[in-house]
Amino acid sequence: MEITSLTPYIHVIHSDIENHPLFEGLWPIPQGVTLNSYIVQGEKTALIDVTADWEEAVEQFSRQFAAAGVKPDYLVLNHLEPDHTGHLAAFCREFPDAEIIATKKGCALVQKFLKVSSIKMREVKNGDTLDLGDKKLAFYEIPNVHWPETMVSFEEESGTLFSCDAFGGYGRTGARIFDDEFSAEEHERFEAECLRYYATIVSSFSSFVNKAIDKLAPLAITAIAPSHGMVWRTHPERIIERYRKYAGYNTGGALEKEIVVLSASMYGNTTKGLDAVLRGIKAADASLPVTVLPVPLTDSSEVLAAAYRAKGLVIAAPTYEYRLFPAMAQLLDLFGRKHVTGKKALRLGSWGWIGGAKKEYDALVEPLKWEQVESYEWQGVPSDADLAALEAKGAELASLVTGE
């Protein structure tokens, strides 16, 4: 990977991460992820964001930064999470005269979280600027997108917004980095990874995303340079619109008119009932998109992304030792953590010698304020009457999803 230029004085240090299997130690990244840093050269030089301490990230970053042949006067830290700052201590030892620029909370994290103290730091707040001579950076705080110290940096002459985690996504980009270098098919793949990134990393903070987009709207943005994913130099409005849509999924915006089915069954009895629900959905509206995800075989990040965008959910899971099937309970706990709200939902499941799943289900989803089709449970193999009732439940859910 070689250093790439966005403008004659803005350069992209682009690392493709392939050998680090989990993001945040939790979310699989089978298509990898990019780590982007940026050099802005005026009479003085600013490096915007550093990199993780992963070996492959440090190697790519260090090689490209050395090739740029610059000495940083400033290190702008938009966000202090370790995937952007894990290499900070080593970088500061190499460039001890560079001054760190961060928000007040960011400077505190440099000292208290990263334990880097023997370096100059300057606190900035909303609207402050950094003069590089013939170039200038302006800073805008966007707290809780997704850590409280987060800010963005804006270079007015080029209209470039350096947004760190905001407007980012999973997926390594390879030798290319700019949005206009990818085909429509490739953009679809990256959009799916962008949704998965948003659902797993940002969705808890959607109200703050909306506030951030509103705050940044007056800026004449012509390029968006995030720390993960492609750099949007031709159509930056697309990633802004995408984030606005994603933020709306759990803040009262429009959800996608589709049904995501989470299916767990121990011995096939819950599956038989689910099949009846699916028949009912199809009979009510054959055009309604339905996606069935087996649990626990489907990774939780894929489940979360699919469920986050969908208007309708079916939770099909049996009772397991007086409680809800454990893998489904774990997912619903995750839904609570990530604020998967505003759904039209149906829960069904069989039980063996006694029930109990419904009680735990109700407690897990109560904070999410879902509009529920009344749950349906039965003992063992579903009877013909059970199947007929479940078909009716499926039709009822379809009507809720397709209705306004």
Disulfide bonds with the S-S distance in Angstrom:
none
